[in-house]
């Protein structure tokens, strides 16, 4: 697996993508480089293939030691069946562990040579020892090479400020959720999506009604006219997105939608430097029918809106088919913070890395609520007592 780190040609420091300038910045000498200049550089990389077996010394083999074999005194019959059952259970447990180990992969940091373990969908991360950013190029090759990316345009500083401004408006959030250490843990992550553009042709037929009511003297009259209506034409839909990561928190990634695809760019590995990135594990065929159905429903709604001027409309038949389709494997930016409460529940805060839109489920400090309630009750009691004395 190619493990890539982008180096500054001036001081050999690490280059990261800077959202505020949309260039690559050296954190040591503060030099800035354009995409064209980065393309001309040769990134530092290690290429030795590695997996969890190298780190786990055979844990991923799925073949546990059989301590029951060749032991004196074992006899055929119920005792032998018991041993066999126990071995099968051990095999099952070992198989589960093997699956977990197989999902883990080790890599060598190009900067310090440390061995780091990641899960199967991580495509960009940081070395835990030297803290330099690395891109796992092997995760983003062939069919897993993204077509496009919307780079971060919200900087870390702006994300931290946005988080503090959002939380400080909430009166009953635990202080541990927004202390300095927690705020500094905010992480920029590229999440994988399927991006879909389509053009459809369709037609629909239905029945429309116009109702007129009037009164003459004491008599009320109602007139209902019925019309057969139809519409046909082409509908163009753009920028439909569908999550492509099975482990992603749906509320987190949907809460920060939508993105403005005018900023979408052809994918370059350099955009990932300085951020985390996830590789897709949901394929197009798994979500294709769902997205196409959503597109047809959207097209039908748009065409239905062209039938107006009636009291009511009932659609009897609608038929749409795609003329053109374009699927793009896309990475979209999110700033995120997670917080584990004392009861074990995990809370998420997320911010759209392009637009700054925030979404979060915030924890509640019930001690603060009790304290405020107690103070309010005490003040109310004092006022009542003073009023009674007066």
Secondary structure, DSSP 8 states (H G I E B T S, - for coil): --EEE-B-TTT--BEEEETTTTEEEETTT--EE-HHHHHTS--EEE-----HHHHHTTGGG-----TTTT-TT--SSHHHHHHHHHHHHHHHHHHHHHHHHHH-EEEE-TTT--EEEE-TTEEEEE-TTT--EEEEGGGGSGGGS-SEE----S-HHHHHHHHHHHHHT-TT--GGGSSHHHHHT-EEEEEEEEEEEEEEEEEEEEEEEEEEEEEETTEEEEEEEEEEEEEEEEEEEEEEEEE--TTS-HHHHHHT----GGG-EE--GGGGTTSEEE---S-HHHHHHHHHHHHHHHHHHHHHTT--SSSEEEEEEEEEEEEEEEEEEEEEEEEEEEEE-TTS-EEEEEEETTT--EEE-----HHHHHHHHHHHHHHHHHHHHHHHH-
